[in-house]
């Protein structure tokens, strides 16, 4: 897994660890289109159940462009 500088910055801002990204990439449950044709959004679940949206290049899934935790759960 290669994390772009943008992904690392966003992860720090959002309190997302590299371990969580790796866990989510091992437990992918959906894929959606990203803003450009060359990228894809991969939706995965961490070991604690946190949902992450990880944007990667379509042809290189090991390269992480950015990471978002869009859902914080109830409450």
PyMOL Python script that loads the backbone (N, CA, C, O; Angstrom):
from pymol import cmd

cmd.read_pdbstr("""\
ATOM      1  N   UNK A   1       0.854  -1.176   0.000  1.00  0.00           N
ATOM      2  CA  UNK A   1       0.000   0.000   0.000  1.00  0.00           C
ATOM      3  C   UNK A   1       0.897   1.235   0.000  1.00  0.00           C
ATOM      4  O   UNK A   1       1.803   1.360   0.824  1.00  0.00           O
ATOM      5  N   UNK A   2       0.633   2.131  -0.925  1.00  0.00           N
ATOM      6  CA  UNK A   2       1.354   3.398  -1.023  1.00  0.00           C
ATOM      7  C   UNK A   2       0.361   4.516  -0.741  1.00  0.00           C
ATOM      8  O   UNK A   2      -0.683   4.595  -1.388  1.00  0.00           O
ATOM      9  N   UNK A   3       0.675   5.376   0.214  1.00  0.00           N
ATOM     10  CA  UNK A   3      -0.198   6.485   0.574  1.00  0.00           C
ATOM     11  C   UNK A   3       0.362   7.783  -0.006  1.00  0.00           C
ATOM     12  O   UNK A   3       1.516   8.136   0.240  1.00  0.00           O
ATOM     13  N   UNK A   4      -0.462   8.486  -0.773  1.00  0.00           N
ATOM     14  CA  UNK A   4      -0.035   9.787  -1.298  1.00  0.00           C
ATOM     15  C   UNK A   4       0.112  10.764  -0.129  1.00  0.00           C
ATOM     16  O   UNK A   4      -0.420  10.531   0.957  1.00  0.00           O
ATOM     17  N   UNK A   5       0.836  11.850  -0.361  1.00  0.00           N
ATOM     18  CA  UNK A   5       0.958  12.887   0.677  1.00  0.00           C
ATOM     19  C   UNK A   5      -0.415  13.451   1.021  1.00  0.00           C
ATOM     20  O   UNK A   5      -0.699  13.751   2.181  1.00  0.00           O
ATOM     21  N   UNK A   6      -1.261  13.593   0.010  1.00  0.00           N
ATOM     22  CA  UNK A   6      -2.623  14.078   0.239  1.00  0.00           C
ATOM     23  C   UNK A   6      -3.379  13.120   1.169  1.00  0.00           C
ATOM     24  O   UNK A   6      -4.041  13.557   2.111  1.00  0.00           O
ATOM     25  N   UNK A   7      -3.277  11.821   0.902  1.00  0.00           N
ATOM     26  CA  UNK A   7      -3.953  10.835   1.748  1.00  0.00           C
ATOM     27  C   UNK A   7      -3.437  10.917   3.178  1.00  0.00           C
ATOM     28  O   UNK A   7      -4.233  10.894   4.116  1.00  0.00           O
ATOM     29  N   UNK A   8      -2.125  11.011   3.368  1.00  0.00           N
ATOM     30  CA  UNK A   8      -1.546  11.101   4.716  1.00  0.00           C
ATOM     31  C   UNK A   8      -2.047  12.336   5.458  1.00  0.00           C
ATOM     32  O   UNK A   8      -2.374  12.265   6.643  1.00  0.00           O
ATOM     33  N   UNK A   9      -2.107  13.468   4.758  1.00  0.00           N
ATOM     34  CA  UNK A   9      -2.587  14.700   5.378  1.00  0.00           C
ATOM     35  C   UNK A   9      -4.048  14.564   5.793  1.00  0.00           C
ATOM     36  O   UNK A   9      -4.419  14.926   6.910  1.00  0.00           O
ATOM     37  N   UNK A  10      -4.870  14.043   4.894  1.00  0.00           N
ATOM     38  CA  UNK A  10      -6.296  13.877   5.198  1.00  0.00           C
ATOM     39  C   UNK A  10      -6.506  12.867   6.336  1.00  0.00           C
ATOM     40  O   UNK A  10      -7.385  13.050   7.178  1.00  0.00           O
ATOM     41  N   UNK A  11      -5.702  11.813   6.355  1.00  0.00           N
ATOM     42  CA  UNK A  11      -5.811  10.824   7.431  1.00  0.00           C
ATOM     43  C   UNK A  11      -5.505  11.464   8.781  1.00  0.00           C
ATOM     44  O   UNK A  11      -6.206  11.209   9.760  1.00  0.00           O
ATOM     45  N   UNK A  12      -4.456  12.301   8.843  1.00  0.00           N
ATOM     46  CA  UNK A  12      -4.126  13.000  10.098  1.00  0.00           C
ATOM     47  C   UNK A  12      -5.286  13.887  10.528  1.00  0.00           C
ATOM     48  O   UNK A  12      -5.678  13.883  11.695  1.00  0.00           O
ATOM     49  N   UNK A  13      -5.837  14.650   9.578  1.00  0.00           N
ATOM     50  CA  UNK A  13      -6.953  15.552   9.874  1.00  0.00           C
ATOM     51  C   UNK A  13      -8.180  14.797  10.375  1.00  0.00           C
ATOM     52  O   UNK A  13      -8.931  15.307  11.206  1.00  0.00           O
ATOM     53  N   UNK A  14      -8.380  13.587   9.870  1.00  0.00           N
ATOM     54  CA  UNK A  14      -9.594  12.826  10.160  1.00  0.00           C
ATOM     55  C   UNK A  14      -9.392  11.731  11.199  1.00  0.00           C
ATOM     56  O   UNK A  14     -10.322  10.980  11.493  1.00  0.00           O
ATOM     57  N   UNK A  15      -8.194  11.631  11.756  1.00  0.00           N
ATOM     58  CA  UNK A  15      -7.936  10.640  12.795  1.00  0.00           C
ATOM     59  C   UNK A  15      -7.998   9.210  12.291  1.00  0.00           C
ATOM     60  O   UNK A  15      -8.466   8.317  12.998  1.00  0.00           O
ATOM     61  N   UNK A  16      -7.527   8.990  11.067  1.00  0.00           N
ATOM     62  CA  UNK A  16      -7.540   7.658  10.459  1.00  0.00           C
ATOM     63  C   UNK A  16      -6.110   7.139  10.433  1.00  0.00           C
ATOM     64  O   UNK A  16      -5.205   7.840   9.982  1.00  0.00           O
ATOM     65  N   UNK A  17      -5.898   5.921  10.911  1.00  0.00           N
ATOM     66  CA  UNK A  17      -4.553   5.359  10.944  1.00  0.00           C
ATOM     67  C   UNK A  17      -4.264   4.531   9.697  1.00  0.00           C
ATOM     68  O   UNK A  17      -5.174   4.101   8.988  1.00  0.00           O
ATOM     69  N   UNK A  18      -2.979   4.321   9.450  1.00  0.00           N
ATOM     70  CA  UNK A  18      -2.567   3.480   8.332  1.00  0.00           C
ATOM     71  C   UNK A  18      -3.081   2.054   8.524  1.00  0.00           C
ATOM     72  O   UNK A  18      -3.460   1.390   7.559  1.00  0.00           O
ATOM     73  N   UNK A  19      -3.092   1.595   9.755  1.00  0.00           N
ATOM     74  CA  UNK A  19      -3.617   0.252  10.054  1.00  0.00           C
ATOM     75  C   UNK A  19      -5.093   0.145   9.691  1.00  0.00           C
ATOM     76  O   UNK A  19      -5.528  -0.872   9.151  1.00  0.00           O
ATOM     77  N   UNK A  20      -5.867   1.189   9.984  1.00  0.00           N
ATOM     78  CA  UNK A  20      -7.290   1.164   9.632  1.00  0.00           C
ATOM     79  C   UNK A  20      -7.484   1.090   8.127  1.00  0.00           C
ATOM     80  O   UNK A  20      -8.372   0.386   7.647  1.00  0.00           O
ATOM     81  N   UNK A  21      -6.656   1.814   7.380  1.00  0.00           N
ATOM     82  CA  UNK A  21      -6.766   1.780   5.914  1.00  0.00           C
ATOM     83  C   UNK A  21      -6.481   0.365   5.417  1.00  0.00           C
ATOM     84  O   UNK A  21      -7.204  -0.158   4.569  1.00  0.00           O
ATOM     85  N   UNK A  22      -5.425  -0.252   5.949  1.00  0.00           N
ATOM     86  CA  UNK A  22      -5.081  -1.623   5.553  1.00  0.00           C
ATOM     87  C   UNK A  22      -6.213  -2.586   5.893  1.00  0.00           C
ATOM     88  O   UNK A  22      -6.550  -3.454   5.088  1.00  0.00           O
ATOM     89  N   UNK A  23      -6.803  -2.438   7.082  1.00  0.00           N
ATOM     90  CA  UNK A  23      -7.919  -3.297   7.481  1.00  0.00           C
ATOM     91  C   UNK A  23      -9.099  -3.125   6.534  1.00  0.00           C
ATOM     92  O   UNK A  23      -9.707  -4.105   6.105  1.00  0.00           O
ATOM     93  N   UNK A  24      -9.420  -1.871   6.210  1.00  0.00           N
ATOM     94  CA  UNK A  24     -10.558  -1.592   5.328  1.00  0.00           C
ATOM     95  C   UNK A  24     -10.322  -2.149   3.925  1.00  0.00           C
ATOM     96  O   UNK A  24     -11.256  -2.619   3.276  1.00  0.00           O
ATOM     97  N   UNK A  25      -9.087  -2.097   3.464  1.00  0.00           N
ATOM     98  CA  UNK A  25      -8.786  -2.651   2.142  1.00  0.00           C
ATOM     99  C   UNK A  25      -8.893  -4.172   2.124  1.00  0.00           C
ATOM    100  O   UNK A  25      -9.071  -4.771   1.063  1.00  0.00           O
ATOM    101  N   UNK A  26      -8.787  -4.794   3.287  1.00  0.00           N
ATOM    102  CA  UNK A  26      -8.957  -6.252   3.370  1.00  0.00           C
ATOM    103  C   UNK A  26     -10.430  -6.644   3.506  1.00  0.00           C
ATOM    104  O   UNK A  26     -10.786  -7.806   3.308  1.00  0.00           O
ATOM    105  N   UNK A  27     -11.287  -5.671   3.844  1.00  0.00           N
ATOM    106  CA  UNK A  27     -12.712  -5.951   4.031  1.00  0.00           C
ATOM    107  C   UNK A  27     -13.557  -5.001   3.175  1.00  0.00           C
ATOM    108  O   UNK A  27     -14.371  -4.240   3.698  1.00  0.00           O
ATOM    109  N   UNK A  28     -13.357  -5.053   1.879  1.00  0.00           N
ATOM    110  CA  UNK A  28     -14.079  -4.190   0.932  1.00  0.00           C
ATOM    111  C   UNK A  28     -15.475  -4.762   0.696  1.00  0.00           C
ATOM    112  O   UNK A  28     -15.630  -5.955   0.433  1.00  0.00           O
ATOM    113  N   UNK A  29     -16.491  -3.899   0.792  1.00  0.00           N
ATOM    114  CA  UNK A  29     -17.862  -4.361   0.560  1.00  0.00           C
ATOM    115  C   UNK A  29     -18.545  -3.649  -0.603  1.00  0.00           C
ATOM    116  O   UNK A  29     -19.641  -4.037  -1.006  1.00  0.00           O
ATOM    117  N   UNK A  30     -17.899  -2.597  -1.153  1.00  0.00           N
ATOM    118  CA  UNK A  30     -18.508  -1.898  -2.291  1.00  0.00           C
ATOM    119  C   UNK A  30     -17.456  -1.074  -3.025  1.00  0.00           C
ATOM    120  O   UNK A  30     -16.420  -0.713  -2.467  1.00  0.00           O
ATOM    121  N   UNK A  31     -17.751  -0.789  -4.285  1.00  0.00           N
ATOM    122  CA  UNK A  31     -16.928   0.098  -5.103  1.00  0.00           C
ATOM    123  C   UNK A  31     -17.860   1.049  -5.829  1.00  0.00           C
ATOM    124  O   UNK A  31     -18.919   0.648  -6.311  1.00  0.00           O
ATOM    125  N   UNK A  32     -17.461   2.315  -5.905  1.00  0.00           N
ATOM    126  CA  UNK A  32     -18.237   3.312  -6.633  1.00  0.00           C
ATOM    127  C   UNK A  32     -17.293   4.136  -7.506  1.00  0.00           C
ATOM    128  O   UNK A  32     -16.078   4.130  -7.304  1.00  0.00           O
ATOM    129  N   UNK A  33     -17.855   4.826  -8.454  1.00  0.00           N
ATOM    130  CA  UNK A  33     -17.052   5.695  -9.318  1.00  0.00           C
ATOM    131  C   UNK A  33     -16.526   6.875  -8.527  1.00  0.00           C
ATOM    132  O   UNK A  33     -17.178   7.362  -7.602  1.00  0.00           O
ATOM    133  N   UNK A  34     -15.341   7.331  -8.899  1.00  0.00           N
ATOM    134  CA  UNK A  34     -14.767   8.530  -8.303  1.00  0.00           C
ATOM    135  C   UNK A  34     -14.977   9.700  -9.255  1.00  0.00           C
ATOM    136  O   UNK A  34     -15.677   9.567 -10.258  1.00  0.00           O
ATOM    137  N   UNK A  35     -14.378  10.838  -8.947  1.00  0.00           N
ATOM    138  CA  UNK A  35     -14.578  12.029  -9.770  1.00  0.00           C
ATOM    139  C   UNK A  35     -14.009  11.902 -11.172  1.00  0.00           C
ATOM    140  O   UNK A  35     -14.531  12.512 -12.105  1.00  0.00           O
ATOM    141  N   UNK A  36     -12.955  11.128 -11.337  1.00  0.00           N
ATOM    142  CA  UNK A  36     -12.357  10.967 -12.656  1.00  0.00           C
ATOM    143  C   UNK A  36     -12.393   9.503 -13.049  1.00  0.00           C
ATOM    144  O   UNK A  36     -12.500   8.629 -12.188  1.00  0.00           O
ATOM    145  N   UNK A  37     -12.305   9.228 -14.341  1.00  0.00           N
ATOM    146  CA  UNK A  37     -12.396   7.854 -14.837  1.00  0.00           C
ATOM    147  C   UNK A  37     -11.225   6.999 -14.366  1.00  0.00           C
ATOM    148  O   UNK A  37     -11.341   5.774 -14.317  1.00  0.00           O
ATOM    149  N   UNK A  38     -10.099   7.621 -14.020  1.00  0.00           N
ATOM    150  CA  UNK A  38      -8.899   6.862 -13.644  1.00  0.00           C
ATOM    151  C   UNK A  38      -8.899   6.421 -12.186  1.00  0.00           C
ATOM    152  O   UNK A  38      -7.999   5.700 -11.755  1.00  0.00           O
ATOM    153  N   UNK A  39      -9.895   6.845 -11.431  1.00  0.00           N
ATOM    154  CA  UNK A  39      -9.947   6.525  -9.996  1.00  0.00           C
ATOM    155  C   UNK A  39     -11.225   5.776  -9.637  1.00  0.00           C
ATOM    156  O   UNK A  39     -12.225   5.825 -10.354  1.00  0.00           O
ATOM    157  N   UNK A  40     -11.160   5.087  -8.510  1.00  0.00           N
ATOM    158  CA  UNK A  40     -12.313   4.351  -8.007  1.00  0.00           C
ATOM    159  C   UNK A  40     -12.379   4.530  -6.490  1.00  0.00           C
ATOM    160  O   UNK A  40     -11.350   4.601  -5.818  1.00  0.00           O
ATOM    161  N   UNK A  41     -13.600   4.601  -5.962  1.00  0.00           N
ATOM    162  CA  UNK A  41     -13.803   4.640  -4.509  1.00  0.00           C
ATOM    163  C   UNK A  41     -14.060   3.224  -4.021  1.00  0.00           C
ATOM    164  O   UNK A  41     -14.950   2.533  -4.519  1.00  0.00           O
ATOM    165  N   UNK A  42     -13.278   2.804  -3.050  1.00  0.00           N
ATOM    166  CA  UNK A  42     -13.411   1.481  -2.462  1.00  0.00           C
ATOM    167  C   UNK A  42     -13.923   1.686  -1.047  1.00  0.00           C
ATOM    168  O   UNK A  42     -13.320   2.423  -0.266  1.00  0.00           O
ATOM    169  N   UNK A  43     -15.031   1.039  -0.712  1.00  0.00           N
ATOM    170  CA  UNK A  43     -15.633   1.160   0.616  1.00  0.00           C
ATOM    171  C   UNK A  43     -15.275  -0.077   1.419  1.00  0.00           C
ATOM    172  O   UNK A  43     -15.555  -1.201   1.003  1.00  0.00           O
ATOM    173  N   UNK A  44     -14.650   0.135   2.577  1.00  0.00           N
ATOM    174  CA  UNK A  44     -14.237  -0.994   3.407  1.00  0.00           C
ATOM    175  C   UNK A  44     -14.513  -0.746   4.875  1.00  0.00           C
ATOM    176  O   UNK A  44     -14.839   0.365   5.292  1.00  0.00           O
ATOM    177  N   UNK A  45     -14.374  -1.808   5.642  1.00  0.00           N
ATOM    178  CA  UNK A  45     -14.680  -1.781   7.068  1.00  0.00           C
ATOM    179  C   UNK A  45     -13.419  -2.126   7.860  1.00  0.00           C
ATOM    180  O   UNK A  45     -12.723  -3.087   7.535  1.00  0.00           O
ATOM    181  N   UNK A  46     -13.128  -1.343   8.897  1.00  0.00           N
ATOM    182  CA  UNK A  46     -11.992  -1.638   9.767  1.00  0.00           C
ATOM    183  C   UNK A  46     -12.371  -2.743  10.753  1.00  0.00           C
ATOM    184  O   UNK A  46     -13.522  -3.176  10.805  1.00  0.00           O
ATOM    185  N   UNK A  47     -11.399  -3.185  11.524  1.00  0.00           N
ATOM    186  CA  UNK A  47     -11.657  -4.217  12.529  1.00  0.00           C
ATOM    187  C   UNK A  47     -12.657  -3.792  13.591  1.00  0.00           C
ATOM    188  O   UNK A  47     -13.333  -4.632  14.185  1.00  0.00           O
ATOM    189  N   UNK A  48     -12.754  -2.483  13.833  1.00  0.00           N
ATOM    190  CA  UNK A  48     -13.710  -1.974  14.818  1.00  0.00           C
ATOM    191  C   UNK A  48     -15.054  -1.617  14.196  1.00  0.00           C
ATOM    192  O   UNK A  48     -15.966  -1.160  14.885  1.00  0.00           O
ATOM    193  N   UNK A  49     -15.169  -1.832  12.872  1.00  0.00           N
ATOM    194  CA  UNK A  49     -16.430  -1.556  12.197  1.00  0.00           C
ATOM    195  C   UNK A  49     -16.531  -0.171  11.580  1.00  0.00           C
ATOM    196  O   UNK A  49     -17.566   0.176  11.011  1.00  0.00           O
ATOM    197  N   UNK A  50     -15.477   0.622  11.681  1.00  0.00           N
ATOM    198  CA  UNK A  50     -15.491   1.953  11.084  1.00  0.00           C
ATOM    199  C   UNK A  50     -15.495   1.814   9.553  1.00  0.00           C
ATOM    200  O   UNK A  50     -14.744   1.013   8.995  1.00  0.00           O
ATOM    201  N   UNK A  51     -16.333   2.590   8.893  1.00  0.00           N
ATOM    202  CA  UNK A  51     -16.438   2.560   7.443  1.00  0.00           C
ATOM    203  C   UNK A  51     -15.505   3.626   6.859  1.00  0.00           C
ATOM    204  O   UNK A  51     -15.527   4.782   7.281  1.00  0.00           O
ATOM    205  N   UNK A  52     -14.687   3.220   5.886  1.00  0.00           N
ATOM    206  CA  UNK A  52     -13.805   4.157   5.199  1.00  0.00           C
ATOM    207  C   UNK A  52     -14.078   4.119   3.703  1.00  0.00           C
ATOM    208  O   UNK A  52     -14.339   3.064   3.124  1.00  0.00           O
ATOM    209  N   UNK A  53     -14.012   5.300   3.091  1.00  0.00           N
ATOM    210  CA  UNK A  53     -14.029   5.379   1.634  1.00  0.00           C
ATOM    211  C   UNK A  53     -12.611   5.703   1.210  1.00  0.00           C
ATOM    212  O   UNK A  53     -12.069   6.752   1.557  1.00  0.00           O
ATOM    213  N   UNK A  54     -12.020   4.798   0.461  1.00  0.00           N
ATOM    214  CA  UNK A  54     -10.627   4.924   0.055  1.00  0.00           C
ATOM    215  C   UNK A  54     -10.596   5.098  -1.457  1.00  0.00           C
ATOM    216  O   UNK A  54     -11.079   4.242  -2.198  1.00  0.00           O
ATOM    217  N   UNK A  55     -10.026   6.211  -1.913  1.00  0.00           N
ATOM    218  CA  UNK A  55      -9.926   6.461  -3.341  1.00  0.00           C
ATOM    219  C   UNK A  55      -8.567   5.980  -3.826  1.00  0.00           C
ATOM    220  O   UNK A  55      -7.527   6.374  -3.300  1.00  0.00           O
ATOM    221  N   UNK A  56      -8.597   5.117  -4.842  1.00  0.00           N
ATOM    222  CA  UNK A  56      -7.372   4.581  -5.421  1.00  0.00           C
ATOM    223  C   UNK A  56      -7.410   4.809  -6.930  1.00  0.00           C
ATOM    224  O   UNK A  56      -8.435   5.189  -7.495  1.00  0.00           O
ATOM    225  N   UNK A  57      -6.268   4.568  -7.562  1.00  0.00           N
ATOM    226  CA  UNK A  57      -6.265   4.575  -9.020  1.00  0.00           C
ATOM    227  C   UNK A  57      -6.870   3.263  -9.506  1.00  0.00           C
ATOM    228  O   UNK A  57      -6.602   2.203  -8.940  1.00  0.00           O
ATOM    229  N   UNK A  58      -7.667   3.334 -10.527  1.00  0.00           N
ATOM    230  CA  UNK A  58      -8.353   2.160 -11.066  1.00  0.00           C
ATOM    231  C   UNK A  58      -7.349   1.081 -11.490  1.00  0.00           C
ATOM    232  O   UNK A  58      -7.601  -0.108 -11.296  1.00  0.00           O
ATOM    233  N   UNK A  59      -6.221   1.488 -12.063  1.00  0.00           N
ATOM    234  CA  UNK A  59      -5.218   0.535 -12.547  1.00  0.00           C
ATOM    235  C   UNK A  59      -4.158   0.186 -11.507  1.00  0.00           C
ATOM    236  O   UNK A  59      -3.330  -0.693 -11.748  1.00  0.00           O
ATOM    237  N   UNK A  60      -4.169   0.855 -10.356  1.00  0.00           N
ATOM    238  CA  UNK A  60      -3.183   0.584  -9.309  1.00  0.00           C
ATOM    239  C   UNK A  60      -3.856   0.724  -7.957  1.00  0.00           C
ATOM    240  O   UNK A  60      -3.753   1.765  -7.307  1.00  0.00           O
ATOM    241  N   UNK A  61      -4.544  -0.327  -7.537  1.00  0.00           N
ATOM    242  CA  UNK A  61      -5.313  -0.287  -6.295  1.00  0.00           C
ATOM    243  C   UNK A  61      -4.433  -0.144  -5.051  1.00  0.00           C
ATOM    244  O   UNK A  61      -4.940   0.164  -3.972  1.00  0.00           O
ATOM    245  N   UNK A  62      -3.127  -0.363  -5.187  1.00  0.00           N
ATOM    246  CA  UNK A  62      -2.227  -0.240  -4.046  1.00  0.00           C
ATOM    247  C   UNK A  62      -1.906   1.226  -3.737  1.00  0.00           C
ATOM    248  O   UNK A  62      -1.431   1.532  -2.643  1.00  0.00           O
ATOM    249  N   UNK A  63      -2.158   2.131  -4.680  1.00  0.00           N
ATOM    250  CA  UNK A  63      -1.854   3.547  -4.484  1.00  0.00           C
ATOM    251  C   UNK A  63      -3.096   4.270  -3.974  1.00  0.00           C
ATOM    252  O   UNK A  63      -4.090   4.388  -4.692  1.00  0.00           O
ATOM    253  N   UNK A  64      -3.039   4.753  -2.737  1.00  0.00           N
ATOM    254  CA  UNK A  64      -4.178   5.415  -2.099  1.00  0.00           C
ATOM    255  C   UNK A  64      -4.080   6.916  -2.331  1.00  0.00           C
ATOM    256  O   UNK A  64      -3.105   7.550  -1.930  1.00  0.00           O
ATOM    257  N   UNK A  65      -5.094   7.481  -2.981  1.00  0.00           N
ATOM    258  CA  UNK A  65      -5.140   8.902  -3.292  1.00  0.00           C
ATOM    259  C   UNK A  65      -5.638   9.691  -2.092  1.00  0.00           C
ATOM    260  O   UNK A  65      -5.042  10.703  -1.723  1.00  0.00           O
ATOM    261  N   UNK A  66      -6.734   9.234  -1.478  1.00  0.00           N
ATOM    262  CA  UNK A  66      -7.270   9.892  -0.284  1.00  0.00           C
ATOM    263  C   UNK A  66      -8.148   8.914   0.490  1.00  0.00           C
ATOM    264  O   UNK A  66      -8.527   7.859  -0.019  1.00  0.00           O
ATOM    265  N   UNK A  67      -8.464   9.287   1.734  1.00  0.00           N
ATOM    266  CA  UNK A  67      -9.265   8.433   2.616  1.00  0.00           C
ATOM    267  C   UNK A  67     -10.269   9.325   3.362  1.00  0.00           C
ATOM    268  O   UNK A  67      -9.923  10.406   3.837  1.00  0.00           O
ATOM    269  N   UNK A  68     -11.506   8.852   3.453  1.00  0.00           N
ATOM    270  CA  UNK A  68     -12.564   9.569   4.150  1.00  0.00           C
ATOM    271  C   UNK A  68     -13.309   8.591   5.050  1.00  0.00           C
ATOM    272  O   UNK A  68     -13.504   7.430   4.692  1.00  0.00           O
ATOM    273  N   UNK A  69     -13.722   9.070   6.220  1.00  0.00           N
ATOM    274  CA  UNK A  69     -14.600   8.292   7.098  1.00  0.00           C
ATOM    275  C   UNK A  69     -15.941   8.993   7.107  1.00  0.00           C
ATOM    276  O   UNK A  69     -16.211   9.791   8.005  1.00  0.00           O
ATOM    277  N   UNK A  70     -16.799   8.711   6.115  1.00  0.00           N
ATOM    278  CA  UNK A  70     -18.024   9.499   5.924  1.00  0.00           C
ATOM    279  C   UNK A  70     -19.138   9.236   6.911  1.00  0.00           C
ATOM    280  O   UNK A  70     -20.068  10.036   7.022  1.00  0.00           O
ATOM    281  N   UNK A  71     -19.062   8.130   7.630  1.00  0.00           N
ATOM    282  CA  UNK A  71     -20.172   7.771   8.506  1.00  0.00           C
ATOM    283  C   UNK A  71     -19.657   7.542   9.913  1.00  0.00           C
ATOM    284  O   UNK A  71     -18.803   6.682  10.128  1.00  0.00           O
ATOM    285  N   UNK A  72     -20.165   8.299  10.873  1.00  0.00           N
ATOM    286  CA  UNK A  72     -19.700   8.178  12.251  1.00  0.00           C
ATOM    287  C   UNK A  72     -20.620   7.318  13.106  1.00  0.00           C
ATOM    288  O   UNK A  72     -20.326   7.056  14.272  1.00  0.00           O
ATOM    289  N   UNK A  73     -21.720   6.883  12.533  1.00  0.00           N
ATOM    290  CA  UNK A  73     -22.648   6.042  13.288  1.00  0.00           C
ATOM    291  C   UNK A  73     -23.725   6.859  13.965  1.00  0.00           C
ATOM    292  O   UNK A  73     -23.727   8.088  13.882  1.00  0.00           O
ATOM    293  N   UNK A  74     -24.651   6.171  14.643  1.00  0.00           N
ATOM    294  CA  UNK A  74     -25.768   6.873  15.281  1.00  0.00           C
ATOM    295  C   UNK A  74     -25.293   7.740  16.450  1.00  0.00           C
ATOM    296  O   UNK A  74     -24.296   7.449  17.111  1.00  0.00           O
ATOM    297  N   UNK A  75     -26.042   8.807  16.672  1.00  0.00           N
ATOM    298  CA  UNK A  75     -25.772   9.654  17.833  1.00  0.00           C
ATOM    299  C   UNK A  75     -24.913  10.769  17.476  1.00  0.00           C
ATOM    300  O   UNK A  75     -24.579  11.589  18.331  1.00  0.00           O
TER     301      UNK A  75
END
""", "prot")
cmd.dss("prot")
cmd.show_as("cartoon", "prot")
cmd.util.cbc("prot")
cmd.orient("prot")
